[in-house]
Amino acid sequence: MKKLLVPFVLILVLVLSACGGKDNTANNANSAAGNNAATESNAAAEGNAAEGNATEGNAAATETKTGTITYQSETGPVEVPADPQRVVMLSGFTGNVIKLGVPVVGADVWSKTNPTFTEEMKDVVEVSDENLEKIIELNPDLIIGLSNIKNLDKLKEIAPVVTYTWGKLDYLQQHVEIGKLLNKEQEAQTWVDDFKSRVEQAGNEIRAKIGEDATVSVIEAWGKDLYVYGANWARGTEILYQGMKLKMPEKVKADALEAGYYTLSAEVLPDYMGDYVLLSKYSDADAAFQQTEMYKNIPAVKNNHVFEMQGEGASFSDPVTLEKQFEFIKKSFLGN
């Protein structure tokens, strides 16, 4: 009987060992699959199409196992959500966040009332850096603001806060930087590259049509005030001067290029009007200057080279606004 039991026991041991080996193999496979899935999820969250892009993105944002990334902000490292879903905006960068498909639950008055964002802002609550209770009610997982916002320490108790100094980065670099913050750097960079290419091509076509030496001014009428703008003050200036390489009048270059803008009186307006003019006009603008003989005799006016653009919302330079302004500029100069 014992002789019969020995082979049986040996067979049983072998079966149990095999089962144990299969379990370990399965566990290892499941563990590897889980790690691979997590890696793939993180790569998708970063918006990188290749391992090289993911590595590049990690230079600015280091992932952790808690569903967060460490973002290197102007003021130091900040731990933020890897996939934010409830962002409060206390800055002019709302369009950047919208473009990257990240949900905004609260925004400053300028963003909330911006006609460019009407559809995207319809369910968004208007907030400010002084109304902390309303921000708390929104339960944000990320707050983005300007470097001069109030109550910064109290806001940090509500959610991670990242601030930017307005104008420290150019309008395209700013979008890529916000892409890093939102774990969508590659997506942001892809849009920047495509936009630059399209603007450059349109600029070549416009210069071929109007002449390499033709000048363009960007004027704004807001209330009773008139302004002329340099090359980086929104209102289409970045597109016209930086992207399309169009020229500004010497008078504009002297008074507005370095400062960004220059306040005008109606009497000196003709001195700042180029061969072509992009006029950003608010609904409350005092348009009496346009009824004067002096204005009507300006060459750009007489030649129908003044293109009026809605002033409300024109002061933003995010991708959503830039796309709108780009289409307006192309249609104004090229008719398409």
Number of C-alpha atoms within 10 A of each C-alpha: 5 7 7 8 10 11 11 12 11 11 12 12 12 12 12 12 12 12 12 12 12 12 12 12 12 12 12 12 12 12 12 12 12 12 12 12 12 13 12 12 12 19 20 15 16 27 22 20 12 11 10 9 15 20 14 13 21 17 11 19 27 16 19 12 7 8 13 18 25 19 25 18 18 13 10 9 15 18 21 24 22 23 18 19 15 18 22 29 28 24 24 20 23 28 22 22 22 17 17 19 12 17 15 23 20 27 27 20 16 17 24 22 16 16 17 18 17 12 9 14 21 10 12 18 18 21 21 19 18 13 11 14 10 15 23 13 9 17 15 20 17 23 25 24 24 16 16 12 16 13 12 16 9 11 18 13 10 19 20 16 20 25 18 21 12 16 10 10 13 12 20 19 14 20 26 22 22 20 23 26 29 26 32 25 27 21 18 25 19 11 17 18 11 10 19 16 13 14 21 17 13 19 23 14 16 19 17 10 12 15 11 13 12 15 17 24 27 28 27 26 21 18 13 13 14 20 20 24 27 24 26 22 22 22 28 29 23 20 25 25 18 17 20 21 17 22 20 27 17 14 13 23 18 13 17 19 19 14 14 16 20 17 14 17 12 16 10 10 18 16 13 23 26 25 21 22 21 24 20 26 21 19 13 12 16 15 16 10 17 12 9 11 9 14 19 15 12 16 16 19 17 11 12 10 17 22 18 16 19 15 19 19 19 23 16 23 28 21 24 17 23 21 16 13 22 18 12 19 22 16 12 16 18 13 8 9
